[in-house]
Amino acid sequence: MTEEEWLKCTTPVSLLEFISAANQRKLRAFAIACCRRIAPFIDDPRMIAALDAAEQFVDGATSSDLLTEHHRAVSDSYSDAQYEQAWAAIWCASRAEVGWNVSSHAVQVLEFEKWGSEYSAHCDLIRDIFGSPFCPVTFSPEWLTTTATAIAAQMYQSRDFSAMPILADALQDTGCDNPDVLNHCRDAGATHVRGCWVVDMVLGKS
Protein backbone atom coordinates (compact mmCIF):
# COMPACT_ATOMS: atom_id res chain seq x y z
CA MET A 1 0.00 0.00 0.00
CA THR A 2 1.28 3.45 -0.91
CA GLU A 3 0.76 6.59 1.17
CA GLU A 4 -1.80 7.85 -1.34
CA GLU A 5 -3.70 4.57 -1.09
CA TRP A 6 -3.59 4.81 2.70
CA LEU A 7 -5.14 8.27 2.62
CA LYS A 8 -7.87 7.33 0.13
CA CYS A 9 -8.72 3.82 1.30
CA THR A 10 -12.37 3.20 2.24
CA THR A 11 -11.97 -0.41 3.36
CA PRO A 12 -11.08 -0.66 7.07
CA VAL A 13 -9.79 -4.22 6.88
CA SER A 14 -7.24 -3.18 4.24
CA LEU A 15 -5.82 -0.51 6.55
CA LEU A 16 -5.82 -2.83 9.55
CA GLU A 17 -4.06 -5.56 7.59
CA PHE A 18 -1.41 -3.04 6.53
CA ILE A 19 -0.72 -2.13 10.17
CA SER A 20 -1.03 -5.72 11.37
CA ALA A 21 1.44 -5.09 14.20
CA ALA A 22 -0.94 -2.57 15.81
CA ASN A 23 -1.22 -2.92 19.57
CA GLN A 24 -4.33 -4.01 21.42
CA ARG A 25 -4.93 -0.63 23.05
CA LYS A 26 -5.21 1.11 19.70
CA LEU A 27 -7.34 -1.68 18.22
CA ARG A 28 -9.72 -1.50 21.18
CA ALA A 29 -9.91 2.30 20.89
CA PHE A 30 -10.91 1.82 17.25
CA ALA A 31 -13.50 -0.82 18.19
CA ILE A 32 -15.00 1.45 20.84
CA ALA A 33 -15.14 4.39 18.43
CA CYS A 34 -17.03 2.22 15.93
CA CYS A 35 -19.51 1.25 18.64
CA ARG A 36 -19.96 4.85 19.80
CA ARG A 37 -21.14 5.70 16.28
CA ILE A 38 -24.08 3.30 16.65
CA ALA A 39 -25.02 4.40 20.17
CA PRO A 40 -28.75 4.78 19.31
CA PHE A 41 -28.86 1.03 18.64
CA ILE A 42 -27.21 0.08 21.94
CA ASP A 43 -30.18 0.03 24.28
CA ASP A 44 -29.40 -2.73 26.77
CA PRO A 45 -27.78 -1.52 30.03
CA ARG A 46 -25.47 -4.55 29.99
CA MET A 47 -24.17 -3.59 26.57
CA ILE A 48 -23.69 0.04 27.59
CA ALA A 49 -21.85 -1.02 30.75
CA ALA A 50 -19.60 -3.37 28.76
CA LEU A 51 -18.69 -0.62 26.30
CA ASP A 52 -17.86 1.74 29.16
CA ALA A 53 -15.77 -0.98 30.82
CA ALA A 54 -13.89 -1.61 27.58
CA GLU A 55 -13.12 2.10 27.35
CA GLN A 56 -11.89 2.15 30.95
CA PHE A 57 -9.77 -0.92 30.24
CA VAL A 58 -8.03 0.97 27.44
CA ASP A 59 -6.62 3.35 30.05
CA GLY A 60 -5.98 0.76 32.74
CA ALA A 61 -8.87 2.08 34.83
CA THR A 62 -10.48 -1.33 35.18
CA SER A 63 -9.16 -4.88 35.45
CA SER A 64 -9.25 -7.67 32.89
CA ASP A 65 -11.36 -9.68 35.33
CA LEU A 66 -14.01 -6.96 35.47
CA LEU A 67 -13.96 -6.62 31.69
CA THR A 68 -14.50 -10.37 31.44
CA GLU A 69 -17.51 -10.10 33.76
CA HIS A 70 -19.03 -7.44 31.53
CA HIS A 71 -18.29 -9.54 28.45
CA ARG A 72 -20.15 -12.47 30.00
CA ALA A 73 -23.08 -10.18 30.80
CA VAL A 74 -23.20 -9.19 27.13
CA SER A 75 -23.17 -12.88 26.17
CA ASP A 76 -26.13 -13.44 28.48
CA SER A 77 -28.01 -10.53 26.89
CA TYR A 78 -28.10 -12.04 23.39
CA SER A 79 -31.70 -13.26 23.61
CA ASP A 80 -32.83 -9.76 24.59
CA ALA A 81 -30.89 -7.93 21.88
CA GLN A 82 -33.09 -5.87 19.58
CA TYR A 83 -30.26 -5.25 17.12
CA GLU A 84 -28.18 -8.40 16.66
CA GLN A 85 -25.27 -6.70 14.87
CA ALA A 86 -25.03 -4.01 17.56
CA TRP A 87 -24.90 -6.78 20.14
CA ALA A 88 -22.16 -8.51 18.14
CA ALA A 89 -20.14 -5.30 17.90
CA ILE A 90 -20.24 -4.80 21.68
CA TRP A 91 -19.49 -8.48 22.26
CA CYS A 92 -16.36 -8.20 20.11
CA ALA A 93 -15.26 -4.85 21.58
CA SER A 94 -15.45 -6.17 25.15
CA ARG A 95 -13.48 -9.37 24.55
CA ALA A 96 -10.19 -9.86 26.38
CA GLU A 97 -8.45 -9.68 23.00
CA VAL A 98 -10.29 -7.43 20.59
CA GLY A 99 -10.34 -8.28 16.89
CA TRP A 100 -10.96 -6.47 13.62
CA ASN A 101 -14.55 -7.58 13.06
CA VAL A 102 -16.21 -4.90 15.20
CA SER A 103 -16.24 -2.61 12.18
CA SER A 104 -18.29 -4.94 9.98
CA HIS A 105 -20.80 -5.67 12.75
CA ALA A 106 -21.23 -1.96 13.52
CA VAL A 107 -21.74 -1.10 9.85
CA GLN A 108 -24.35 -3.82 9.35
CA VAL A 109 -26.57 -2.25 12.00
CA LEU A 110 -27.32 0.48 9.46
CA GLU A 111 -29.39 0.42 6.29
CA PHE A 112 -27.50 -1.13 3.38
CA GLU A 113 -27.21 2.12 1.42
CA LYS A 114 -25.26 3.64 4.34
CA TRP A 115 -22.66 0.89 4.55
CA GLY A 116 -20.20 2.49 2.14
CA SER A 117 -20.13 5.85 3.89
CA GLU A 118 -19.85 4.18 7.30
CA TYR A 119 -16.91 2.02 6.21
CA SER A 120 -15.28 5.21 4.94
CA ALA A 121 -15.92 6.85 8.33
CA HIS A 122 -14.27 3.86 10.02
CA CYS A 123 -11.20 4.40 7.84
CA ASP A 124 -11.09 7.99 9.08
CA LEU A 125 -11.14 6.62 12.63
CA ILE A 126 -8.19 4.35 11.86
CA ARG A 127 -6.18 7.21 10.38
CA ASP A 128 -6.97 9.36 13.43
CA ILE A 129 -6.07 6.66 15.96
CA PHE A 130 -3.03 5.11 14.32
CA GLY A 131 -1.63 8.04 12.37
CA SER A 132 0.23 7.54 9.12
CA PRO A 133 2.66 4.60 9.01
CA PHE A 134 4.47 6.50 6.27
CA CYS A 135 5.23 9.53 8.45
CA PRO A 136 6.21 8.38 11.94
CA VAL A 137 6.49 11.25 14.40
CA THR A 138 8.71 11.51 17.45
CA PHE A 139 7.49 14.05 19.98
CA SER A 140 10.11 16.31 21.51
CA PRO A 141 9.86 16.56 25.31
CA GLU A 142 9.96 20.34 24.84
CA TRP A 143 6.53 20.20 23.17
CA LEU A 144 4.88 18.59 26.19
CA THR A 145 4.18 21.68 28.24
CA THR A 146 1.59 21.86 31.00
CA THR A 147 -0.64 23.91 28.67
CA ALA A 148 -0.53 21.38 25.84
CA THR A 149 -1.03 18.49 28.24
CA ALA A 150 -3.99 20.18 29.93
CA ILE A 151 -5.71 20.86 26.60
CA ALA A 152 -5.19 17.27 25.45
CA ALA A 153 -6.36 15.83 28.77
CA GLN A 154 -9.54 17.92 28.75
CA MET A 155 -10.42 16.76 25.24
CA TYR A 156 -9.68 13.15 26.09
CA GLN A 157 -11.84 13.16 29.21
CA SER A 158 -14.77 15.00 27.63
CA ARG A 159 -14.60 13.31 24.22
CA ASP A 160 -14.97 16.83 22.80
CA PHE A 161 -12.10 17.46 20.40
CA SER A 162 -13.15 20.91 19.20
CA ALA A 163 -10.04 22.38 20.85
CA MET A 164 -7.66 20.56 18.48
CA PRO A 165 -6.69 23.84 16.71
CA ILE A 166 -5.93 25.34 20.13
CA LEU A 167 -3.72 22.34 20.86
CA ALA A 168 -1.91 23.03 17.57
CA ASP A 169 -1.27 26.61 18.67
CA ALA A 170 0.03 25.43 22.05
CA LEU A 171 2.36 22.93 20.40
CA GLN A 172 3.59 25.48 17.88
CA ASP A 173 4.32 27.93 20.69
CA THR A 174 6.74 25.35 22.12
CA GLY A 175 8.61 25.08 18.84
CA CYS A 176 6.72 22.20 17.22
CA ASP A 177 6.89 22.70 13.47
CA ASN A 178 5.97 19.18 12.37
CA PRO A 179 3.42 19.59 9.55
CA ASP A 180 1.79 16.21 10.17
CA VAL A 181 1.07 17.09 13.80
CA LEU A 182 -0.10 20.64 13.15
CA ASN A 183 -2.17 19.79 10.07
CA HIS A 184 -3.89 16.92 11.86
CA CYS A 185 -4.89 19.29 14.65
CA ARG A 186 -6.05 22.07 12.33
CA ASP A 187 -7.82 20.07 9.65
CA ALA A 188 -11.44 21.20 9.96
CA GLY A 189 -12.67 18.02 8.30
CA ALA A 190 -10.62 15.60 10.38
CA THR A 191 -12.14 13.01 12.68
CA HIS A 192 -10.92 12.91 16.28
CA VAL A 193 -11.82 10.36 18.96
CA ARG A 194 -10.26 8.89 22.07
CA GLY A 195 -7.07 7.32 20.85
CA CYS A 196 -6.24 10.17 18.43
CA TRP A 197 -2.54 9.72 17.75
CA VAL A 198 -1.61 13.35 18.47
CA VAL A 199 -3.57 13.56 21.73
CA ASP A 200 -2.17 10.19 22.80
CA MET A 201 1.40 11.32 22.19
CA VAL A 202 0.86 14.53 24.17
CA LEU A 203 -0.54 12.47 27.05
CA GLY A 204 2.16 9.81 26.84
CA LYS A 205 -0.24 7.06 25.80
CA SER A 206 0.68 4.37 23.31
RANOR-V717555 format. One record per pair of residues at least 12 apart in sequence whose C-alpha atoms are under 7 Angstrom apart, sorted by the first residue. I is the first residue (numbers start at 1). GAP is how many residues later the second one is. If there is no record, write none. Layout:
BEGIN
I:GAP / I:GAP
END
This chain:
BEGIN
3:131 / 10:109 / 10:110 / 10:113 / 11:108 / 11:109 / 11:112 / 12:107 / 12:110 / 12:111 / 24:74 / 25:33 / 26:103 / 26:169 / 27:71 / 28:30 / 28:65 / 28:70 / 29:29 / 29:165 / 29:166 / 30:95 / 30:96 / 30:99 / 31:62 / 31:71 / 31:72 / 32:19 / 32:23 / 32:61 / 33:160 / 34:69 / 34:72 / 34:88 / 35:54 / 35:55 / 35:71 / 38:68 / 41:42 / 41:45 / 42:44 / 46:27 / 46:28 / 47:27 / 47:43 / 50:20 / 50:21 / 50:44 / 51:39 / 51:43 / 53:14 / 54:13 / 54:39 / 54:40 / 64:32 / 67:27 / 68:28 / 71:20 / 71:23 / 71:24 / 74:17 / 75:16 / 83:26 / 85:20 / 85:21 / 85:23 / 85:24 / 86:19 / 86:20 / 86:23 / 88:17 / 89:13 / 89:16 / 89:17 / 107:12 / 124:67 / 125:66 / 128:63 / 128:64 / 128:68 / 128:69 / 129:66 / 129:67 / 129:68 / 130:67 / 131:66 / 142:32 / 143:28 / 143:31 / 143:32 / 143:33 / 144:58 / 147:23 / 148:19 / 148:22 / 148:23 / 149:53 / 149:54 / 151:16 / 152:15 / 152:47 / 152:50 / 152:51 / 153:50 / 156:38 / 159:34 / 159:35 / 161:31 / 164:21 / 164:22 / 165:20 / 165:21 / 168:14 / 168:17 / 168:18 / 181:17
END
